Each structure stands twice: as structure tokens, then as C-alpha cells.
């Protein structure tokens, strides 16, 4: 059984702040220690995955077999008894959806650049026998070179009879789903992907969806009829291409192969879309092998043999990240004097490390690092902080994407891989029906054994709810965990002085551990492990009665109280796609205007400094939308901006709601 702690991950990666979260996944920014390259670390709790564990295995096996310049690359898979870690390519540009929102709509020329990359990615994916089945702007990320990377293969299918084999499971996002899926008919995965590509192309060119409605049944009728309005700014060539892709009859739709040299796609280009991979896994780069051989003190032959096994372990990650450095024009070098990871840490540090990777932690970003590069739809929200009630409370929410729970199948909840087709008329399905659909889904995919011959180990037994810790103080730490920073005596004395002042002011019950920098974290760990005298230890033991709670208290005392709240003003950031510029220079005035508008829009919120964690609810109390709004200062030009971040809910409903909030605020 794999070890049930984070030490295996921390041997190879520094772990930083959370950049995305979801119902059963959290994504953190990380850095590969040996190469120094940034990565995205997707963390999943097995007990939360439940019946979706096979879906994760499908996603991992698909990404192991896909290696393309427009597909997000998998570097490393680490499994413990309770967690699965996927180390992925980091794309700092964020979602394509945010880019569309920032630009309102894209020009035909810019759309063509992106669309050619989407066609290349899908042609390659289909050539490997896979259908993606969840194409949308939220599942396309922008890398540092402004190229697209396709992500989220959790709903992909590799039919055992080939790509022409008919599938039955209705999955994906409603607004992008092909008519045959919604009607509950059997369908060909590649044909359904072309329809979704047509909807995506329309969204790029127009800035909104061709088929949209708050009511799922009305939305389904629009899709099955295939009627939509073309705005006046679309060129005749664009209108023709959209019509050819969004044909209700799948046999009349264009194929991906036909898209490669379509006249609209070729406009301004001298050659068809080049869809073949420029980085196939079979190719072994000599420079990377030489560097690894020297660093690992092995022969080139043995290093090639290790890399060629493609186990997606530390060897695979090191090679692929070195290759990424070479392809970006940087030196192919490994760190020569990397300190060995401390695998024999004290119990205090071990608890700290485990809590830093806790799936349910509640974090705040610090040191000016924005969230939002990779986002996964969330299914539950942290309710430890009291929400500001609406006065009068109005539970009517006009911004829900679906009025009937079974129709909200863009939310990837456990047990909802398959979804009710239109013929079921939105009626709830019995539990055994869901199990049958999941079984059918698994049969659609070819059984793909792990390269090491082992499947995932079963998760550890779930701790009974009655025995879980229910303290009112939440702890949430952001790392890099592997940094050992030597601090001066004056810094330590300053930390002690602040801790005494906080204790004397009686603020212990309301303290909250926020994300903090590497230097402060190392200082806290050093003092907690080495410089707490016996009297303090006895006092902590009496107050909490356990080692873990004692550690929480010590670190709480050593952490400045609510750094965000003590800031003189909002943080300064560079202009980004998800930042809306205002014509004002007073951040407090902008914040007050937004706070006045949120209750009018039936939006609950939690305020942390200049950041507002917002949510909307349905009439039955179900959270339908979660997002963040942060008032910040732009470095150039020096004006107030508003950073927006979707956490959960339909992307286009979120777009309309946030635009409504900002326009009503007269910002």
C-alpha cells in the first residue's frame, strides 16, 4: 500500500498556492526541484472520488497515451493510500473562456489562429482512437506562448471497437452537446466533437452561445432544432462553416479531416492544419539524456532504458521537463546542488506538511500571486466563514443555468458521469439506473491496463463523521515546502513580539492562518520544532490535548493576524485577461459600490480584505454559482481594476451575472 503522506510528492516538488479547485480535485502551483520548472499539481482525494475513481483512471491512461503540442502534457502520477497526484503542464494564460470574456469577442483572424490549434488537437486525439466529449472554452488553456492546450479527459471515450463504434452515454456540457446526445440516441464520438467545435467557434466569433436558455428543456429543444441567429458581423465564410459543423444530422456534418484544409481555415495560410505531433513519446532527445546521465551518474544506455519505460515517475517527469526547457530555448541543465529532501522530519513538521496538502483547506493568496490559471468546477463551498445575509433575504435566483437538478450535467458530481437524456423529461433517476449507466460507460472504453501492471489501490476507510475534528479555527498553509530559510534573530524576536501582542489582545478565537511566504513558513516551522520552551508546550497541551491541535495553536500564535486585513490597500498586479479596468483611482470607493450591488443581485458573499467570495443559490438552497471579485490596483495604467474568477457554475451565466454586477455598480 502506498504511503499515506505527502513525503513522496515533496521529494520532487515544491508546492505553492492553490490555482484551482473542484468537487473532488484541487490544483496547486508547483515547481519541479531538479529542473526548476513550474508545474500544475492536481490533487484528488480517493474517498471523495467514490464511483468516479475509474473515470480518473481513464483520464490518466488517456493522457499517458497522448503527446501533442496542443494537448496539456502529463508529467508524473503519484498515488498514496488516500490521494492521487497528477503533475501536469502549467499554463499561466488561463482559460480560453476568460480570454473571450476579456475581449468580448475575437476577430476572425485571431479566431482562426486558435481554431486551427483546436482542429489540430482534435485530429490528433481522434487519430489515437479517443473522443473528447467535453469540448468548451473552459477546457482549453493558454500557455506562455499564447498557444492552446486541451485539458480534462475525464469524459473521453476510447471505444473498444474503434472510433466508429457507437456510444450511448449522454455526457458533457448542455450548451455544447450534440442533438443526438440530448435525444438519447447512439452516436459516434468524433461526430459529436465536431458539433461541439462548431459551438465553440461560434462563441469565439460572437462572444455568446448559439443555443442558450435558463431552462434546460427549452435549451434542448433549441439544440435539437438546430436553429440559431447569425449576428451581422459574421462573414459569409464564417456563416457557411458554422452551418456545416452544426448540422442536426451528424452524417451531414463536416469531419475533422475535412476541416484541416477547409477554405475558411486556409484563409491567409499556405498549408493545411498540421495535426501530427511535434513531440512524440517515441523520440528520445540526446541532449536531455546526456544531462540526466551526468546528473544521475548513469550510462547513457541505462538512462535511455529508464526513460523509455514511460512509467510517469520522477524519471519521466525529469526528462519531459528538460525537453520542455530545450523546446523553449533555455539551457538543458539540472540543478547540481539540490538539497536532499528531509524524509525524517519531526512529527510536528509531518503534520504541517500533510495539512499543507489537505484537500479541504481554506486558503487566501498572498504575496501578490493571483489565482485562476486552471479552474475545475466546484461542487461544495467552504462555509466556515459566515456569509453576509441578504436583507430582506430573497432566495429567488434568476441566474441558474438549469431549473431542474437532473439537467445540470455540466457539474461533474460524483455518480453523474451519464446524464438524463431529453426523453426522460428531467425526471430523477433511481440509484440503480445511475449504476447501470456508469457500467455502460466503462464498457465503452477499452480496458487500458496501467503501464506498471497495477491498478489504483482502494482508498483507506473513511473516518466516521463523529470522530472528525470540528474546531472553529481553520488552518490553511501555502508552501513552498522544501525551502529551508535561515532567518535572523531579529526576525524571530519580531515574530515572538507579535504573537505575545495577539495573545494579550484576546484575539485567539478569531485568528485565521492565511497563506504565507516561504520565509515566514520556514521560520514558523523552525520555531515550532526547536524554540518553544517547555512551559509553552505544557500550556499548549493543556489547551488542546493533542499534538495536532497544539501545532495549530503554535503556528497561529506565530502568524501575523490577518495580513490581508492589515494591508494599507489593495494589492498591485499587472493587467490580465480576467481583470476589468475601471475609470476610478479610489479602491475603497469601488469596493463599496460593489458591496451595495451584490444584495440587489441576490448574491451572498464573504469579504476578506479587498476580495469577495461570492455565491448564488437556487430556491432550494443549492449553490448554483461561486466566484471571486477582487478590487486591485493596476501597475500600468495606475487605475483600479477588478479581478474576477469563476469557481463553480455555468461559465456563460457567470459572465452575464458579473457583467450585470459591474455595470450596475457604475464602475
N, C-alpha and C positions, 0 to 999 in steps of 0.2 A: 504493500500500500504506500503511495507517495506520502511524503512528509506533509503534515498539516500546518505549515507556517510559510512565511514569505521569504525564508532564507534562500531558497533556490532561485527565486526571481532576483533577490538583492545581490546575489553573487555576480550577476552580469549587468544589472541596470540600476541607474539612479532613477528614483521615482519622484515626480514633481506634482503639480496641481492637477485637479480634475478638469478635463476639457470636454467632457460629455457624459451623460448618464441616461439610464433607461430602466425599464421594468425589471430586467434581470441582467443588466450589464452596466459597468462604469468604465469610462475610458480616461486614462491618465496620460499626461505627457511624461515621457521618459527619455533617458539618454543611455545608449549602449556604452558601457565603460571602456571597453577595449578599443572601439573605433571612434568614440566621441560623437556618434551620430544620434540625432533626435529620432524618437520612435513614438508611436501611439500604442499604449498597453490596454487592451480590452480585458476587463476583469469580470468574471461571471461566477456566481455562487451556484453550486450544483443543487442545493436544496431549493433554491428559487426557480431553477430551470424546470425541475419536475419532468413532466412529459415532453418538454421541449428539448431535452438533452440530445435525442437523436438528430434534431434539427441543427444543433450546434456542431455535431459530428459531421453532418452533411456539408455545412459551411466550411469547416476546416479542411475536409478532404477535397472540396471543390477548389479552394484557394491554394492548396498544395499542388494541384494539377494545372493551375492557370498562371502563366507568367507572360505578361504583356505590358507594354508601356502605358496603356490606358486602363489597366486594372490595378487596384490597390494591392500591393505586394504583402504577402505573409512572410515573416522572418523566423518566428520562433513560437513554439507551443509548449507551455509548461502546465502540468497537471499536478495538483495536490489532492488530498482526500476530500477537500471541501470546495476547491476553486479550480477554475480553468483560466489560464492567462494566454491571450493571443497577442503577440507582438507584431504590429503592423506598420506599414509605411505611414509616415507623418505628413499630412497635407495642410500647411499653415493657411492656405487661402480660404478654407471653409467650404460650406455647401454652395453648389451652383444656385440653389434656391435663393440664398441671401444675395448673391450677385444679381439675380434678376430683380429682386425687390429694390436693391440699391439703384439700379439703372432704370427702373420702371418697365422697360422692355429693351431688347437688344436690337441693334441694326441688323439688316440682312447679312451684311459682310461678317460681322462678329458672330452672328448665329451660325453661319456656315463653317467658321473655324471650329467652333465647339461641336457642331453636328457631325462633321467629318470624323472627329475623335470618337464620338458616340457610336457611329456606324462601324468604325474600326474595332472598337471594343466588342460590340455585339457580334460582328462577323467572326472574330476570333473565338469568343465564348461558344457560339453555335458550332464552329468547326471542331471544338473539343467535345461536342455532344451535350452541352448544357443549354438549358433555357433559364434566363434570369428570373422572370415573372414578377419583378417588383421595380421596374424602371420608373424613376421620377427624379426631379431635380435634387431632392434631399439625399438621394443615393449616388450622387456624383460630387466628388470633392475636387477642389482646385489646388494644385501643388505650387511650389515656389516658382516654377517656370510658367505658370498660368496654363498648365495642361490639365485635362480632366482625368480623374481616376474613378472607376466604377467600384462601388462597395456593396456590402450587405447581400451575401449569397445565401442567407438563411432560408429563403423560399425557392431557391433554384431547384431544378429537377434535371436529372440525367436518366432519361428513360432507358430501361434495360433493353428495349427493342430498337434503340436509336432515336434520333431527334424527330423522326416522322411518326413515332409511337404516340398514340393519343393519350392525353392526360384527362383527369376528371376533377381534381381539386380546384375549387374556386379560392384564389388567394391573391394577395397584392393590395393595392390601394384603390378604393372605389372609382375615383375620378379618372384613373389611368387604365382601368380594367377593360378588356375587350368584350364586345357584346356576347360572344359565345360563352365566356366565363360566367357572366352575370345570369345568363339563361340556364345555367346548369348543364350545358351540353359538353360532350367530349370535345377536346380542342388540341391543336398542335402548338407546342410551346413557342416555337420560333415565330409562328404567325401572330400569336398573342403579343409577343415582344414588339413586333412591327407596329401594331396598333398603339401600344404604349409609347413608342418612339414618336409616332405622329402627334399624340397629345403633348409630349414633351417639346417637340418642335414648335407647336402652336404656342405653348407657354413662353418659350424663348422669344418668339417674334411678337407676341401680343402683350405679355405681362399678366395674363389671366388664363383661365382654363376654358376649353371649348364646351365642356359639359360640367355644369356646376349647379348645385341646389342644396339648400339646408336639409331637405327631406330626401332620404335615401331612395324611396320608391319613385319619386319624381326624377331624381338623378338617373336611376336605372332605366326609366322609360326614355329619357333623352338619349342615353347611350345606345340602347337597342334600336332606336330610330335612326341614329347617326346624323341628325341634323344639327348644324351649328352655324353661327353667323361669322362671316369673314369681315374683319374691320377694313376700312377704306385704305389704310396704309400698306396693306399686303400687295406685293407684286403679283402679276398673273402667274409667274413661275412658282411662287410660294403657294398660291392657292391650288394650283394643279398638283403639286407634290403632296400637300396635306390631304387633298381629296383621294389621291392614290393610296395613301397609307391608312387613312381612316375609312376604309370600306367595311360595311357591316358584314358582307360576305367575305370570309377570310380567304377564299380561293381567288378573289379578285384583287387582293392587296398586293402591293409590291413585296418582293422578297428582299432580304438584306443584300443578297448578291446583286440584285438589280439596282440597289441604292449606291453601290460602290462607284458606278460610272454614270449615275443619273445626271441629266443636263443641269439641273439646279445645283447639285453637289459639285459638278465640274466647273461651274461658272467662276472664272478667274484662276483656275488651276489647269495645269498642263497634263496631269495624270490622274487616274482614278485613285480612290482611297487605298492606301497601303495598309492592309489589315494584318499582315503577318507580324509575328512578334520579333522585335529587335533585340530581345533579351531572353532567348530560350534557355531553359534549365540545362539542356544537354551540353551547352557550351561552357568550357572551363577556361577562365581568364588566367593567363600565365603570371601576370604581374601580381594579382591577388594571391595566387597560390604561393608565389615566391615569398611575399611578405608574411603570409601565415606560417610558412615552413620555417622561416628565420625566427619568428616570434615564438612559435611552439616548439622550436628545436627538434623538428622532424625533417625527414627527407621529403622531396617534392612528390615522390611516388606515393608515399603513405598519406600525405596531405590530400592529394588528388583522390585517393581512395576514400578517405573520410568524407570529403565534400560530396563526392558522387553518390553517397548513400542517401543524401537528402532526407535526413531524419528531422529536420526543422528543430534542431537543438542549437547549442551555442556555436558549434562549427558552421552550421548552415547560416545562422544569423550573422556571424562574423564575415563569412565570405560574401554574402549578399550585400551587406552594408559597405564593405570595402569596394565592391563592384559599383555601388551607387556613388561612392566618393569619386571613383575613376570616371564614371559617366558624366559627372557634373564638373569635371576638370580640376578636381582637388587632388592633392598628393595621396597616393595609396600607402598610407602609413598607419601602423597600430601604435598605441601608447606603450612605450617601453618600460616606464617605471610606475605602472599602475599598482597601488597598494592592494595586497591580498585582502579579500573580504573577511570581516570578523565573524567567523562561524561559531565562536564560543562566547557570545555576548551574555551579559548577565540577565537574570530573569526580568529585571526592570526594563532593560533595553529590548528584550524579546517581546514583552507585552507592548511596548511602544511601537516596535516595527510592525507587529500584527495589526495594531489599531490604525496605523497609518494607511493600511491597505484594506481597512474594513469597508465592505460594500455599502453599508448604510450610514456612513459618516456624513455629517453636515458641514460643508466647507465654505469658506469665503476665500476669494482670490486676494492675493497680497502682492506687494512689490510691483504693481502696475502691469500684471500679466492678464490679458483678457481671456475669457472663456470663449468656446464656440467653434473650434476647428472641426470637431467631429461631434455630432449630436445623435443620440439614439432616443426614440420616443419613450418617455417615462410612463409607468403605469401607477406609480404611487408617489406622493409628495411628502417631504418631511414636515410633519405637523407639530414639531416640538416647540416652535415659537408660535405664540398666539397670533391668529390672523385678525387684522383690523376689521371689525364688523361693519356692515353697511347700515346706515340709519336713514330712513327705515330700511330694514332688511327686505330685499326683493330677490327671491330665488329664481325669478323668470330670467332665463338666459336665451337671448335670441341669436347667439353666435355659435351654437353647437353645429357640428358638421353632420350629425346624424341624429334623428329624433327617436330612433329605435335602437336599443342596445345591440341586437344581433347584427345590425348593419355596419357598426363601427369597426370594420375589419382592417383599417389601416393601423390600428393599435395592435401591436403584436403581443397579445396577452397569452399567458400560459394556457395551453389547451385549445387555442384557436388558430391552428395552422390552416385548417379548412374552414370555410365560411358559408353561411346560408345563401344559396342562390335565390334569384328572384322568384322562382316558382314556389318557394316556401313562404312567401309573403311576410317575411320578417318574424315568423313565429319562433319562439325559443325552442331549441332542440334538446332532447333528453341527453343525459350524460353518456349513455351507451352509444348514441349516434355520433357524438364527438370522437369517441374512441375508435369507432369503425372508420371514420374519415381519416384519423391520424394513421391508422393501419394501412388504409388505401394509399395515403401519401407516401408512406415508407416503401410500399411495393412499387411505386412509380420510379423510385430511384434505384439505380444499380447498386448492389451491395458493394461498398468500397472498403476493403479492409485497410486498417492502418498500416503504414509502411513498416512499423516495427512489429506488426502482428498482434498488437494488443489493443483492445478497445478501452473506453474510458472506465475507470473504476467507479463503483457506485458511491454516491455521497455518504458521508457519515450520518448516523441517525440524528434527526432534528431534536434539539433540546426542547423539552416541554415549556410552553409559554409561562407557566407559573414559576419556573426556575430562572428565567432571564432577568438580567439586570434592568431595573426600572428607575434608575436615578434621574433626577431632574437636570443634572449637568451633563450636556453632550460634549464629548471630546472629538476633535477633528484635527488631524495634523497633516500638513503638506510637507513633503520632503524635497531635497534630495537626501536619501537615507545614508548613502555611503560616504558622504563627506565628513572628514574629521577636521574641524576648525579649531585652532588654538586661540583662545580669547585672552585678553589682558586682564590683570587683576582688577583694574578699574571698571571694566565692563561687568565683571561678575559682581563687584560690590554694588554697582548701579542696579543690577537686577535684584539683588537682595533688598536694597532700599525700597524699590518699587513694590516688592512683594509684601514687606512689612507695612507700607502705607496702605495697600489694598486690604490687608487683614485687619488693620486698625479701623478702617472706614466701614467695616461691616458689610462689604460687598460680596462676600464669599458665595452666597446663594445665587447671585445673579451673574457670576462670571461665566464667560464662554471662551473656550480655547479656539482661536482663529487660526487660519493658515499662517505659517510664519517662515521666515527665510532660513537658508541653510545654516547661517552663522548662529542665529538665535536658537535653532533646534539643537545644534550640537552643544551649545552652551547649556541648554536645559538638561540634556541627557547627561553631560559630564557632571553637572552639579547634583542631579538627582541620584546618580550612581555613586558619586565619590565624596561630595562635600555636604551632605545633610547629616548633622550631628545626631547623636543617639536620642537626645531629648525630642528633636523634631520627629524622629522615626516613631518614638513611643506615642507622641501626640497624634501622628497620622494613623497609627494602628488603632488607637482608641476611637478616633473619629469615624473610621471607615471599616475596620475589622477585616480587611483583605488587602493583599498586595496590589491587586489591580486598581482598586479604588484609591489606595494610598498613592500610587503613581499618578493617577489623575489629579489628585489634590496638589501634589508637589509641583507638577507641571503647570497647573492652574495658577499657583502662587508665583511661579517664576515667569509667567507670561504677562506682558503689559495688558491691562484690561482694555479690551475692545479697541484695538488700534484704529479700526475703521472709524469708530465714533469720535476718536480723538484727533482725527485729521483736521488740519486747518481748512481744507477744502477738498473738492473732488480731485481724483487723480488725472494726470495728464497723459494722453495717449495720442498715437498717430491716427490719421484718418483711415478708416477701414470700411469694408463693404457694408457692415451691419451697424454703422454709425450715421445717424441723421443729423445734419448740421442745422443749427438754428441761427437766427439773426440777433441773438442776445449774448451778453457777456456776464450776466449775473446768474451763477449756477443755482443759488438758493431760490431765486425767483422762478426759474424754470421748474425746479423740483416742486415748489408749492403749487404751481399751475397744474402739474400732472396729478398731484395728490388730491386736488379738488375735482378733477375729472373722473378719476378711477371709480368712485362710488356711483357716479351718474351712469357709468357703463356696466354696472353690476360686476365689478372686478374686485375681489378680495386681494389683500397684499400684506406682505411683511417688509418693513423698512429696516435696512442695515446700512447706516450712513447714507450715501447717495445712490444706493442700489435698492430697487424694489423688486421683490419676488412676488409675482402676480399669478392669480389663477381665476378661472371661472368655473361655475358648477351648473349642472342640469337641475331641473325641478326636483329630482330625486336625490340630490346631494352628491352625485357623481362628478368628480373633477374632469372637465372636458378640455381645458386648456391651461397650460402652465408656461410662463415666460418671464424673462427678466427685463427690466428697464433700468439703465444706469445713467445718471447725469454726470458728464465728464467734461474736461477741457481739452480742446484740440490744440496741438502744438503749433500747427500751421494750417489754416489761419487761427488766430487766437480768439476762438469763439466757443460757446458752449455746444456740446454735442450730446446726443442721446444714443447710447449703445443698446441695441435690442437683441434678445436671444430667445429663440423658441426652445422649450424643453419638452413639451408634450402637446399633442393635438394636431388637427389638420393644418398643414402649412399655409394654405390659402385663406382659411378662416382666420388664422393668426395674423396674416398680412393685413386683411381688411380691418380687424379689430385694432391693431396697433396704429395703422394709418388714421383710423377714426379717433383714437385717443389723442394722437399728436396734433391732428388738425383742430380738434375741439379745444385743445389747450392753447391755441393761437401762438404756437411756437414758431 
